[in-house]
């Protein structure tokens, strides 16, 4: 059984994930992202910790980052992104699209 | 009013298209409407529960509970769709050919319908819980009044359901001979697309690696926010910037279900 588990882990290890390289904070307040522009290093895996200070839920969404996540009101949640190639990656809050807009700049 | 209408429309559309395809693919199975209703009802009830538990679910597994939850739902949905297609490959031909084989198919048909009811419940649950959260957020905020919010949501719901109905009605007009091939094809793409989405959630939750990310970028050709891009995303899992792992999940699911359908198909009687 142990050998089987070990063999399975070894076989899967190229597919399984490694920890993020760095952690960054993003805040939602009054249906806006703070900061609206977030600089990140290119080629690194980032753990984005989104802290929603509003009492209402928000959905973090980005086609360019290929991410989508609901964040409950007054709650924190993490989203893993990258490694990214240099460039600009727009994201927005699906539930408040007119105000909640931001961009991730990888360089 | 337009804001809520659009969001509710988009959330409804995803579930409505799935229900439209399933309803079309199961026409002729006894008790179908009842099972569909049970699926939608259970999904709506469940979505309210899930919406209420959003925070608790999100906090599981170090803040990635939502990803694991979504991936699990999609995984079950892929299994059900795959099973349906393989089952249809075995029984669909008989059902289409002669009414008398219907009697034999009824028993396994019931099992089949109960599985599809679960599938529909899961789809409604996923989209419904997001809609409930969104509407709650709007009503709790200042801005638009309750009446305009409600009428907007209702408008979106009706429009989304209308699209599902139109797809169903369109499919139902197709002659039986091509019908099973077409619905099986639609479901095959739907299941592969869901497997791709499942991979995306597992990557977002940091369970598996993205491999190449993105593997390609076709957003200049067909952006995700275009109508066609959106529709292809809903129906066939189109992604403008997919990761290698998503494409792998997509391709493997597609292949496995296709092979399952081939192998379980009864041999065609040879003409002498």
Boltz contact constraints between the chains, C-beta under 6 A:
constraints:
  - contact:
      token1: [A, 15]
      token2: [B, 208]
      max_distance: 6.0
  - contact:
      token1: [A, 17]
      token2: [B, 206]
      max_distance: 6.0
  - contact:
      token1: [A, 17]
      token2: [B, 208]
      max_distance: 6.0
  - contact:
      token1: [A, 17]
      token2: [B, 209]
      max_distance: 6.0
  - contact:
      token1: [A, 56]
      token2: [B, 137]
      max_distance: 6.0
  - contact:
      token1: [A, 56]
      token2: [B, 140]
      max_distance: 6.0
  - contact:
      token1: [A, 56]
      token2: [B, 141]
      max_distance: 6.0
  - contact:
      token1: [A, 57]
      token2: [B, 133]
      max_distance: 6.0
  - contact:
      token1: [A, 57]
      token2: [B, 137]
      max_distance: 6.0
  - contact:
      token1: [A, 63]
      token2: [B, 224]
      max_distance: 6.0
  - contact:
      token1: [A, 66]
      token2: [B, 241]
      max_distance: 6.0
  - contact:
      token1: [A, 67]
      token2: [B, 204]
      max_distance: 6.0
  - contact:
      token1: [A, 72]
      token2: [B, 54]
      max_distance: 6.0
  - contact:
      token1: [A, 72]
      token2: [B, 55]
      max_distance: 6.0
  - contact:
      token1: [A, 72]
      token2: [B, 58]
      max_distance: 6.0
  - contact:
      token1: [A, 75]
      token2: [B, 55]
      max_distance: 6.0
  - contact:
      token1: [A, 77]
      token2: [B, 58]
      max_distance: 6.0
  - contact:
      token1: [A, 77]
      token2: [B, 63]
      max_distance: 6.0
  - contact:
      token1: [A, 78]
      token2: [B, 63]
      max_distance: 6.0
  - contact:
      token1: [A, 80]
      token2: [B, 204]
      max_distance: 6.0
  - contact:
      token1: [A, 80]
      token2: [B, 206]
      max_distance: 6.0
  - contact:
      token1: [A, 95]
      token2: [B, 134]
      max_distance: 6.0
  - contact:
      token1: [A, 95]
      token2: [B, 137]
      max_distance: 6.0
